[in-house]
Amino acid sequence: MPQRILVINPGSTSTKIGVFQDGAELFTQSVAHTAEELARFSTIASQFEFRERCIRDALIAKQFDIRSLSCVVGRGGLLKPIPGGTYAVNAAMLDDLRNARYGEHASNLGALIANAIASEIGLPSYIVDPVVVDELSEVARIYGHKLFRKQSIFHALNQKAVARRWASEHARQYEDVKLVVAHMGGGVSVGYHDHGRVVDVNNALNGEGPFSPERAGTLPSGALTKLCFSGTYTEKEVMKMINGQGGMVSLAGTNDMRVLEARHLAGDAQATVVYEAFIYYVGKAIGGLAAAAEGKLDGIILTGGIAYGKLVQEGLKRMVGWMAPVTVYPGEGELEALAFAGARVLDEPKSAQEYH
C-alpha cells in the first residue's frame, strides 16, 4: 500500500500544503490569506479553524480523499527548546501552541491543524525540526554579561534537510560530517553542523547575525541602548526596526533581493553598497564558524531563496570557497523536508521523539 503524506506549512499570509506518495510529489499548493481575512482574528491560535477549513477546501477542490493518507506532518512552531528530529504531536505540545506559551508565530498552527486532520481518521501526526531546535554547545551560548544567553532560533527544518541531502549525495552520514549551512531568505541563519548537531547558529529572528531583507541582524548595542531610551521610539517600534522594517527595507527600501540586484546592476551606487554588504556579512559569518570548526569543514552549503542569485553565489564562493567546497541548494524545500521526515518515521516509528 503506498505511503501518502499530507504536509502543512503555515506562513504569515499563506498556508502551503502538499501531498507526497512514496517520496514523489502528487501536488502542492499555496493557499493565500488576505489581510482582511486575517484581521478578524486577535491571535494566531484563533486562526486555527479558518486555516483548517481553507486546507480542507483546497483538498476537496483537488478531489483528494484524506482517508488515503498514512500520516500528516506540520511545520513546527515556537515551543520550548528541543533537539532536532521528528516529534509526535501530543497533548503537551498542543497546549503550549494553543496558549502561545513560547511566543506567537504562524508556524504554531502546523501541529494544531495536522493533529485535527489526522486524529479525525485515526492517523498519527508529527512536526519536524521546528525553529526552536537547540543543540548549541555551551560556549556558543555565552554572551558578555550574565543576564544574557543565546537563544537558538533559526531555519532548522531547511538547514537540517540540506545537510542530510549533502551527506547522502556524498555517500556520508549526516552524523559523521562537519558543515556550515547558510540559509538566506527573509531571515538569514548561518549554522555549524558538527556530527549531526547544530552546535552554533545566530538567532535569526530578532537580533543577531547578518542583516537580511527585513531583519537588521546584529546592531551596535551602545547606540541601540541610547535609541531605546531616547523617548523617540516605543518598544514596538524598535522591535519593528529589528524584525520587519530592518535590513534591506531600511537600507534600500525593498525586501526583494531581486529588486536590489537589478538596481545594483543598473549602476545604483547605494544599492551596490547594500548588495555587496549583504554578501560580505554572510561570508564573514561563514568564516567565523569555519574557525569554530578549526578549519576542518567537509563542506559549505548555500540555501534559501536568495541562493538562487548567481551573483550572490559567485560572491560568496570567492569569499569562502578556499575554506571548503561550496554546494548550492537554492530555495526553501520545506514541504519536501516535511514529507521526507514523515516517510522516515513511518518506516521507523520508534524514531519519533516525545515532546515533554
C-alpha positions in Angstrom: 0.0 0.0 0.0 1.5 3.4 -1.0 2.6 5.9 1.7 0.7 9.1 1.3 1.7 12.1 3.4 0.0 15.4 3.8 2.3 18.2 4.8 1.3 21.6 6.1 3.4 24.8 6.4 1.5 27.8 7.7 3.1 31.2 6.9 2.1 34.7 7.8 -0.1 35.3 4.8 -0.5 31.8 3.3 -0.6 28.2 4.1 1.4 25.9 1.9 0.3 22.3 1.6 1.4 19.2 -0.3 0.7 15.6 -0.7 3.6 13.2 -1.3 3.4 9.5 -2.2 6.4 7.2 -1.7 8.7 10.2 -1.9 7.2 11.7 -5.0 5.1 14.9 -5.1 1.5 14.4 -6.0 0.7 18.1 -5.7 1.5 21.2 -3.8 -0.5 24.4 -3.3 -0.2 27.7 -1.6 -3.5 28.8 -0.1 -3.4 32.6 0.2 -5.0 34.5 3.1 -5.8 38.2 2.6 -5.0 40.8 5.2 -8.8 41.4 5.6 -9.4 37.8 6.3 -6.7 37.6 9.0 -7.6 40.9 10.5 -10.7 39.2 12.0 -8.5 37.2 14.4 -6.9 38.7 17.5 -4.3 35.9 17.9 -2.5 33.3 15.7 -4.2 30.5 17.6 -7.6 31.9 16.8 -6.9 31.5 13.1 -6.9 27.7 13.6 -10.5 26.8 12.4 -10.3 29.3 9.5 -7.0 27.9 8.2 -8.0 24.3 8.7 -11.2 24.9 6.6 -9.1 26.5 3.9 -6.9 23.4 3.7 -9.8 21.1 3.7 -11.5 23.1 0.9 -8.2 23.0 -1.1 -8.1 19.2 -0.8 -11.7 18.9 -1.8 -11.1 21.0 -4.8 -8.3 18.6 -5.7 -10.7 15.7 -5.2 -8.3 14.2 -2.7 -9.6 11.8 -0.1 -7.8 12.3 3.2 -8.7 8.7 4.1 -6.0 7.6 1.8 -3.3 9.3 3.9 -0.7 7.5 6.0 0.1 10.4 8.3 0.0 14.2 8.5 3.1 16.4 9.1 3.0 20.0 10.1 5.6 22.7 10.4 6.9 23.0 14.0 6.2 26.3 15.8 7.5 28.2 18.8 7.9 25.5 21.5 10.4 25.0 24.4 14.0 24.4 23.2 14.3 20.8 21.9 16.9 18.8 20.0 16.4 18.3 16.3 14.2 15.5 15.0 10.7 14.4 14.3 8.2 14.7 17.2 4.8 13.1 17.5 2.1 15.7 18.2 0.8 15.2 21.8 -1.3 17.0 24.4 1.6 18.9 25.9 2.7 20.3 22.5 -0.8 21.3 21.6 -1.3 23.0 24.9 1.9 25.0 24.5 0.9 26.1 21.0 -2.7 27.0 21.7 -1.6 29.2 24.6 1.4 30.6 22.7 3.5 29.8 25.8 6.7 30.4 24.0 5.6 33.1 21.5 3.2 33.6 18.6 4.1 32.6 15.1 2.0 31.3 12.2 4.0 28.1 12.3 2.4 27.3 15.7 -0.7 26.3 13.6 1.2 23.5 11.9 0.8 20.9 14.7 -2.7 22.1 15.5 -4.0 21.6 12.0 -2.1 18.4 11.4 -3.5 16.9 14.6 -7.1 17.9 13.8 -7.0 16.3 10.3 -5.0 13.2 11.4 -7.0 12.4 14.5 -10.3 12.5 12.6 -9.2 9.5 10.6 -7.1 7.8 13.3 -3.7 8.6 11.9 -0.5 9.9 13.6 0.6 13.5 13.2 4.1 14.9 13.6 6.2 18.0 13.5 9.8 18.2 12.2 12.8 20.3 13.2 10.9 23.4 14.5 12.6 26.8 14.6 13.4 26.3 18.3 15.8 23.4 17.7 18.5 23.9 20.3 21.7 21.8 20.1 24.1 24.6 20.9 27.4 23.9 22.6 27.8 25.5 26.0 30.5 28.0 24.8 28.2 29.1 22.0 25.5 30.2 24.5 27.7 32.7 26.3 27.4 36.4 25.8 29.5 39.0 27.7 27.0 39.5 30.5 25.4 37.0 32.9 21.9 38.3 32.2 22.1 37.2 28.6 22.3 33.8 26.9 22.0 32.9 23.3 18.6 31.7 22.2 18.6 29.2 19.3 16.0 30.3 16.7 16.8 29.5 13.1 15.7 27.8 9.9 16.3 24.3 11.4 14.0 22.5 9.0 15.7 23.6 5.8 19.2 23.6 7.3 18.9 20.0 8.6 17.3 18.9 5.3 20.0 20.2 3.0 22.7 19.0 5.4 21.3 15.5 5.2 20.9 15.8 1.4 24.6 16.9 1.1 25.7 13.9 3.2 23.6 11.5 1.1 24.9 12.8 -2.1 28.5 12.4 -0.8 27.8 8.8 0.5 28.3 10.0 4.0 26.2 10.1 7.2 25.0 13.4 8.5 26.2 12.3 11.9 29.7 11.9 10.6 30.4 15.3 8.9 31.1 18.9 9.6 29.3 21.5 7.6 28.4 25.2 7.6 25.0 25.9 6.2 23.9 29.5 5.3 20.2 29.9 4.8 19.4 33.2 3.1 15.7 34.1 2.8 13.5 36.6 4.6 15.9 36.0 7.5 19.4 34.7 7.4 20.8 31.9 9.6 24.3 30.5 9.4 24.8 27.3 11.4 27.7 25.0 12.2 26.6 21.3 11.9 29.0 19.1 13.8 28.3 15.4 13.6 24.5 15.8 13.4 24.1 18.7 15.8 23.9 22.4 15.1 26.3 23.5 17.8 26.4 27.2 16.8 24.0 29.4 14.9 22.9 33.0 15.1 19.4 33.9 16.4 17.9 34.6 13.0 14.6 36.1 14.3 15.3 39.1 16.4 18.8 40.4 16.7 21.9 38.6 15.6 24.0 37.7 12.6 24.0 39.2 9.1 21.2 41.5 8.1 18.5 40.2 5.7 15.7 41.6 3.5 13.6 42.5 6.6 15.8 41.9 9.7 18.5 44.1 11.0 20.8 41.4 12.3 23.5 42.5 14.8 23.3 46.2 15.8 25.7 48.2 17.9 24.5 47.7 21.5 25.5 51.1 22.8 23.8 53.0 20.1 20.7 50.8 20.3 20.5 51.4 24.0 20.6 55.1 23.5 17.9 54.9 20.9 15.7 52.8 23.2 15.9 55.4 26.0 15.7 58.5 23.7 12.0 58.8 24.2 11.5 59.0 20.4 10.5 55.4 19.8 8.2 52.9 21.5 9.3 49.3 22.3 7.1 48.1 19.5 8.7 50.5 17.0 12.2 49.4 18.0 11.3 45.7 17.6 9.9 46.5 14.2 13.2 48.1 13.3 14.9 44.9 14.3 12.5 42.5 12.6 10.2 43.6 9.8 11.5 47.1 8.9 15.2 46.4 9.3 17.8 45.1 6.9 17.3 45.9 3.2 14.0 47.5 3.9 15.7 50.2 6.0 18.9 50.4 3.9 17.4 50.3 0.4 13.7 50.5 0.6 13.0 47.0 -0.6 12.6 43.5 0.9 13.2 41.8 -2.5 16.8 40.8 -3.3 16.0 40.6 -7.0 15.0 44.2 -7.0 18.1 45.2 -5.1 20.3 43.2 -7.6 18.6 44.9 -10.6 19.3 48.3 -9.1 22.9 47.2 -8.4 23.4 46.1 -12.0 21.8 49.3 -13.3 24.5 51.3 -11.5 22.7 52.5 -8.4 25.6 53.2 -6.0 23.6 52.9 -2.8 22.1 49.6 -3.9 25.5 48.3 -4.8 26.9 49.1 -1.3 23.9 47.3 0.4 24.1 44.4 -2.1 27.8 43.9 -1.5 27.5 44.4 2.3 24.9 41.5 2.4 27.4 39.2 0.7 30.2 40.5 2.9 28.4 39.8 6.2 27.1 36.4 5.2 30.7 35.5 4.2 32.1 36.7 7.5 29.5 34.6 9.4 30.5 31.5 7.4 34.2 32.3 8.1 33.6 32.7 11.8 32.0 29.2 12.0 34.8 27.8 9.9 37.1 29.0 12.7 34.8 27.3 15.2 35.3 24.1 13.3 39.1 24.7 13.4 39.1 24.8 9.6 38.1 21.2 9.4 35.0 21.5 7.3 33.7 18.9 4.9 31.6 21.4 3.0 29.7 24.7 3.0 26.1 24.9 1.8 24.2 27.9 0.5 20.4 27.6 0.6 17.2 29.7 0.8 15.5 31.8 -1.8 18.4 34.3 -2.1 20.7 31.4 -3.0 19.1 31.3 -6.5 21.1 34.5 -7.3 24.1 33.7 -9.4 25.9 36.9 -8.3 25.4 36.0 -4.6 26.7 32.5 -5.3 29.8 33.8 -7.0 30.5 36.5 -4.4 30.2 34.0 -1.5 32.3 31.4 -3.3 35.1 34.0 -3.8 35.0 34.8 0.0 34.7 31.3 1.4 35.4 28.7 -1.3 39.0 28.4 -0.1 37.7 27.1 3.2 35.8 24.1 1.9 33.9 23.1 -1.2 30.7 25.1 -1.7 27.4 23.5 -2.7 24.3 25.4 -3.6 20.8 24.1 -2.8 18.6 27.1 -3.6 15.1 27.5 -2.3 13.3 26.6 0.9 12.4 23.0 0.2 10.3 22.9 3.4 7.4 20.8 2.1 9.8 18.2 0.7 11.7 18.2 4.0 8.5 17.6 6.0 7.4 14.8 3.6 10.9 13.1 3.8 10.8 13.2 7.6 7.3 11.8 7.6 8.3 8.9 5.4 11.3 8.2 7.6 9.2 8.0 10.8 6.6 5.8 9.0 9.5 3.4 8.2 10.9 3.6 11.7 8.0 4.5 14.1 10.3 4.3 17.1 12.4 7.2 15.8 9.6 9.6 16.6 10.5 11.7 19.7 8.2 12.8 22.5 7.7 16.4 23.5 7.5 16.9 27.3 
